[in-house]
């Protein structure tokens, strides 16, 4: 588990975890400007996002429920949610 006192979840973190947890669709370009591209547009369905969420939970020591993961339609939304949870964990 990471030290959450200064931890911030970034697009690079999400890209790394997406590749580790779910692999990459051959047509997906995770290196481009993907912040506002839907996960479906990137080739990731709900099962891949659940796998990704599990990796985020283990690595960052936060909880993400299934609805949170499936409601986040874009990387920007998921990154924002993860950072909110990290901030909450710091004050807890």
N, C-alpha and C positions, 0 to 999 in steps of 0.2 A: 504494500500500500504506500502511496506517495505521502509526503508531508504536505498536508492541506493548508498549512498556515500561510503560505505564499503562492499556492498552486493556482494557475489559471488554465482553463481548457481552451485550446486554440484550434484553428482549422487544421493545422499540421498534425495535431494530436488526433483529431477525428479522422483525417485521411489515413494515418498509420493504423488506427484501430479498425477502420472499415476494411482495409486490406488484410489485416491479421485475422479478423473475425469472420469476414464474409467473402474475401477475395474481391476480384474486380471483374465487372462485365467488360468484355473485350472492347466494346464500343464506348465505354465510359472513360472520360478524361478527368481524373481526380486532380490533376495538376493545374487545370484551368481555373477560371473564376466561377466556382461552383456554389458560393455561399447561398445564392437564391435559386438554385436549380433544385427541383424536387428530387427526393430520393428515388422516386419511381423513374424519373427522367435519367437518373444516374445508373439505373439498373438494379436498385436495391429494393426488395419487397419487405414486407413486415417481418418475416422470419429472420432475414439478414439484419434488420434493425434490432430485433430482440437479442440476437447474438452479440451485436455491437454494444448494446446497452449492458449486457452481462459483463463484457470486458471492461467497460467504463466503470461499472460498479466495483469490480474487483481492484482495478488499478487505482481508482481515486477514492475508494471508501465511502461512496455515497449510494443512496437508493434511488432507482428510477423505476417507476411502475410501468406496466405494459402500455397503459393509456398514454403516458407521457411520451413514450417512444413512438407510438403509432400516430399520435397527434402532431408531432414535430414533422412537418412536411419538407423542410429544407435543412441543410447543414446549419444555416444561421440560427434557426429556431432551436435546434438541438444544442448547439454550442451555448446559446443564451441560457437555456434551461440547466445545463450542466454547471455553468458558472454561477447561477442562482443557488443551486444545491451546494456547491463548494463554499459560497459565501455564508450560507446558513450554517454549514458545518463548522466554519471558523468561529462563529459567535456562540455556538452551542457548547 
